[in-house]
Amino acid sequence: MPQHHAIDYIELPVEDLAAARDFYAGAFGWTFNEYGPSYAGIRNHAGDGEVGGLNALPSDAVRGAGPLVLLYSDDLDATHDAVVAAGGAIVEPPADFPGGRRFTFTDPAGNQLGVWAS
């Protein structure tokens, strides 16, 4: 069960989704949930849920990009407001995705993170 404001999910930017799936499956035995041509969820080894995802992006967006750390929130709107009040800059406002809603922001040092809620 996700915990409020805990690191919960990591997205890795990749250019070639199939090649990335093959690499991580071969190197670490990872298995995936397929969400179309641009996203694959990394299944939890324990068998329940996902721990991260492979996010296919254009090559110019992948180069220099790091993993996207996602925190979980019991109340996405309140967390959004707290991020703004603390000095964070919203990159993508709250929006629906197949697992719930999420937004992304940068902290004052420029690190980009996301927050999601089911």
N, C-alpha and C positions, 0 to 999 in steps of 0.2 A: 504494500500500500504506500503510495507516495506520501512524503512528509512535507508539510507547509514550509516553504522557503528553503528547502534542501536541494542540493544539486541532484537532479533526477535523470538527466538524459544528455547525451552528447551527439551532435551531428558533425559528420566529417564531410567537407566539401570534396567532390571528386569530379574529374572531367569525364571519365568513362565508367559508367555505373557497372556494366558487366565485368570489366577488368577488375574493378575494385571488389566486387562480390567474390570473384574467383580468387583474388589475392587473400582476402580475409578468411574465406572458407578454407583455403589451402594452408595458410600459415597458422590459423588459430582455431579452425573448426567451427567458425561462426556460421549460423544459419539466419535466414532472412524472411521477413514478410514483404511481399511485393506490393507496391502501391502505384504501379505504372512505370513509364519509361524514365522518370527522373528521380525516383525515391525508393529506397529499400530500408525497412526497419530492421535493426539488429536485434534478434531474439535474445532474451535473457537465457543464459546457460541453465538456470534453475528451472526453466520451463514455463515461467509465467511472465507475460508481458514483454516489453522491449527495454533495452538499456541505451539505445542510440539509433542512429540512422546514417545512411549514405545519401547525400544530397547532390545530385548531378547539377553542375552549374557550368556556364560557359568558361572556356579555358582562361580568359582574362580575369574572371572573378575568382577562380580557384587559386591561381598563383599568388602567393603571399597571404592567402586567407588561412586562418587557423580554425580549429574545431569551434563549433558554437555550443557553449555550455547552456543548458536549460535548467531552470529551477522550477519547482512545482509551487502552485499557490492554491489555497482553499478559496480565495476570493480575488480573482484576477483584477477586477476593477480597483479594489482597494490597494493591491500591490502596485498597479500602474500609477495610481495617484501618489503612493509613497515614493516610488522611484523618481517621479517628476519633482516632488517636494524636496527630495534629498539631493537634487542637482543632476539627475540622469537625463539624457536626451533620447527621446523616443525615435527609433529608426523605422519601425513598422508598428502601426497602432494595433490594438486588439482585433483579431480576425479569426474566423472559424477555420478549422482544418479537420480532417477525418476523425481525430481523436479528441477534439474539444475546441478550445480557443487559446490563442497565444499572442504575445507581442515581443518585439525585440527592442533593445535600448543599448546605449553606450554609457559607461560609467565615466566619471570625471577624468580618468586616465586614458580614455579612448577604447577600452575593452568592450567588445560587443557581446552581450548575453541575451538570453531570452527567458521568458516566464510563460508557463502554460498551465491550464486548468482543464479538468475533464468536464 
